[in-house]
Amino acid sequence: MNKYDTEYKWCKACQISNIKQNFANWTSKNEQIDNLIQEMQLEINEPDDMIFEWIPYDQFDSIEEISEGSDKVYLAIWKDGPLDYDKYKNEYIRSQQDKKVALKLYNKQNIINEFFIEQDKKYSITYIGEVLRIHGISQYSNTENYIIVFQDIYCKKCGKRYINIIEKWCEPCQINYFKENLFRSGNENIDNIIQKMQLNINYKSEIVFEWIPYDQLNNIQEKSKNDLDIMYSATWKNGPLCYYEGKWVRKSDKVVMLKYLYNSQNIIKFLNMVDYVTIKNSKLYGISQNPDTEDYIMVFPNIYCKICNEQYESESDANYEWCKLCKEHNLEQNFTNWTTGYEKIDKVIQEKQLAIYSMNNSMNYNIFEWIPYDQLNIKEIDEEDFDKLYSAIWKDGPLNYDKYKNEYTRNQRNIKVSLKIYNVQNITKRFLNEVKEDGHYNNKIFGISQSPSTKNYITILQDEYNKICNKCGEDKDAVYNWCMLCHINYLRKIFINWTSGNKKIDNFVQERQLETKYIDDKIFEFIPYNQFNNIKEMNKNSFVTIYSAIWKNGPLSCHNKKWIRESNKKVILELYHLQNTNKFLNKVKNYLNKKSMLRADNPIYGISQNQDTKYCAIVSPYDYYCKRCGKQYLVYNYYYQWCVKCQVSDLKSNFTNWTSGNEEIDNLIQKVQSNIKDRTDMVFEWIPYDQFTSIKNMNNSKFTKMYSAIWKNDFYYYKYLYKMEQVKQLTLKVILKYSQNIIEEVKGYSSFRKKYGISQNPITKDYFIVFESEYCDKCDEKYTDINKNWCKPCQKNNLSNNFTNWTSKNMKIDNLIQEIQLKVNDPDDRIFEWIPFDQFSSIEEIGKGGFATIYSAIWKDGPLSYNGYEYIRNKKKTKIALKQLYDSQNITTDFLNEVKRYSIKENNILLLIYGISLNPDTKDYIMVLEYAEGGNLYSLINQCYYKLYWSYNISILLDIIGGLKEIHDIWADLFTLH
């Protein structure tokens, strides 16, 4: 008996003995069926294994047919429900009464064939329970047909197995839903593009792009206006779609934003561009059209919070109305409604609650909270054992952000949790730091509680949180609660009865399965060729034929810690014209090596063999090949599903939709477009001059004329939708460079990077090459950092002009701050500044030395950072370190040099310095520094001693050497100056 069985008092020998004794209490009245069920039951190996059973037909209620044709599937309620091993009561019980199940009819021979090949069993009990999700067998008394009783894994609408049974996702029904329920524009080209985009939607998609009739938009009001744009707000009556609890629902009366397209005549081009960059999620809810003006309109989430009017940071935040500032404000207001009775713990909880900085972050991290002890239903607990983990039921459950209601709710009641006890005497800095650090509990911690009798503190963790696997005793991945060794053992059980019929192939497949690294890897396997339907040839040469096909069962993977197959999965078969197994397996190895260097996920599903030709095939995801032309994507274009051949074809088919009026220029542009090679290449195009506004003369000389302008480009507006308005306008800014010999100049370009196309002034007839702007909006000089629109001279001027707006009231300090500010050399450099002491909260001593005391603190407004247009504070509460120097009221050269030793460069090996402050009580000066989460080297070694591998040690040493070199260089500069 292993440790896991011992913990739950489960004895394999006793359970098998009980099962055998129970054989006399049931019968199917068919010896073959009885033998099958008994054999399955005797395979039981651990408490988690299912009990495969004979289920009398009168156990089923509310039977409802959900499929058509000969392949009958029914939904039903199983009154008693299945047997499960209760780990609390240490016995098998039926705790899932009135369980929804699916019933599938088979005749006597078919049901035997479903489980046996000749005399050999097809499946292990693990595979039947975990993958096929079968509870057992029954029989319909009227027709004597047998029934396989499945879990609720069939779509209620079409009767087909869900593609993803965890999310109850049926792809055919979803496609039909979009076809039958969504509005159409009446323009066939627009509708075709929108439908094509909707084919990429899945249960993870946050925004569904659709056609939105104008009469669906109420209360249209002007929201904002500038020289270039007018933004409107409106109420969308039906509201956007959201996949919620297994079905599509609409968030009615949703406030949305509207913006008219600059160029409505180019609607098809705009939609095609959006389609190219939209994989699973769009930034837009869709497109509408004003029936009076016939202008097209972008419809997107309200980008401003309706409470505080601050701009959301991303489309997810906007779509789910998740505002960081408002969430922080609500949490802070709630601080007065609870207390642990221990100030330091209160501060830790408050700090962790305020650390959630985005909607996606809040979906992945729990809201850390104080959990009253009476919320925990604890089975048994020894409050003197501080090493053991205990189980409990948390009645109300944790706070989760509900994507449909757009608010935090408790929708997981009575969830199982793990408890770890801490002696009240040991509430030390180490304990508090463990709780603070997300990595210590691998983000699996819900909060803290306290026993009212012993006053011991308790951390509440996710169920079965443990860094050691309780089945095998080996280390496991605590982030995913996943043990690689047990995972591989599970694979052995699942595939115990399969064979390809070729020992070399079997060995290769098994070796690949043993190389599984991550819990969500697709499992490499041998796939019988009869598993493929709708096989269609896509491409062919003398060595290989490429087919598309539907894999009936689909690939196997672990989803939310449950085994699933994505049934009816479209795949690619690369059938090699080889009958030599060794040569084929070498091809597979080369394929895997080539793909794994460039892709993190498993690049192929497995291998198969055509039993007629004996040719073997590599089975890979359909997404690796272009759906239109069948050509394999270049690896770095795969994620974006960008196909060179189809892109060039689209550009060529669009040649008739534009003209410069000059055949030679048209031919030149067409030639450049036909040579596009990569997704990141600019599409060099003819740009009508009326698409430019705010045209300004930059410089005029004999040799060149240049103008700055704003290009009214709808796609670029869409691309940078969630940037600040000033940044968005900079992305639309272009340079028009006059060219006397436009054709020769363009022919001379070796690269078209940062070159958008050609235009012509209709009045002067001058031709211009249109460039991405590299010039500062303020001084018209080239940006110091072109990629980030950062101009060093202008930023220094801004800092100099701001000197009069602040003071430390000490000339030496002011001069030091000004000196360091003017050393800024990069947009990522930190702006060194004077920081008022009242900006700091949650100040806590963390270290002490002979010359200074170190504190941790929260900086309320946070540091200045460059956003692509100006320096702003992101208003994220920033954790910093305060180094308060003793007796520093008198400023000395040593103090000034101490400040200069630190770095203002982001991503530098040295700690960043943000500025200087003053303690108003002691009058000592304070250096405001980057907070080092790991503490000093001594602390790091103590905390991570057993994780310090040689590669990591060498990395630490290299960083230390690099840091020492930088300090040496700084001191060398200081001595040079003095």
PyMOL commands that set and color helices and strands:
alter all, ss='L'
color gray80, all
select helices_A, chain A and resi 3-7+12-25+31-41+57-59+108-115+125-132+171-181+188-198+214-216+264-277+315-319+324-337+343-353+359-364+373-375+424-426+429-436+438-441+484-494+503-514+529-531+581-596+622-624+635-637+644-653+655-657+663-674+689-691+714-719+725-731+742-747+786-788+792-801+803-805+811-821+837-839+893-900+937-947+950-977
alter helices_A, ss='H'
color red, helices_A
select strands_A, chain A and resi 53-54+60-65+73-78+84-86+91-93+99-106+116-117+120-121+134-139+146-151+210-211+217-225+230-236+241-244+247-250+254-260+286-289+296-301+369-370+376-378+389-394+400-402+407-409+415-422+445-450+457-462+525-526+532-540+544-551+556-559+562-565+569-576+606-609+616-621+685-686+692-700+705-711+733-739+755-760+767-772+833-834+840-848+852-859+864-866+871-873+878-885+913-918+925-930
alter strands_A, ss='S'
color yellow, strands_A
deselect
rebuild
show_as cartoon
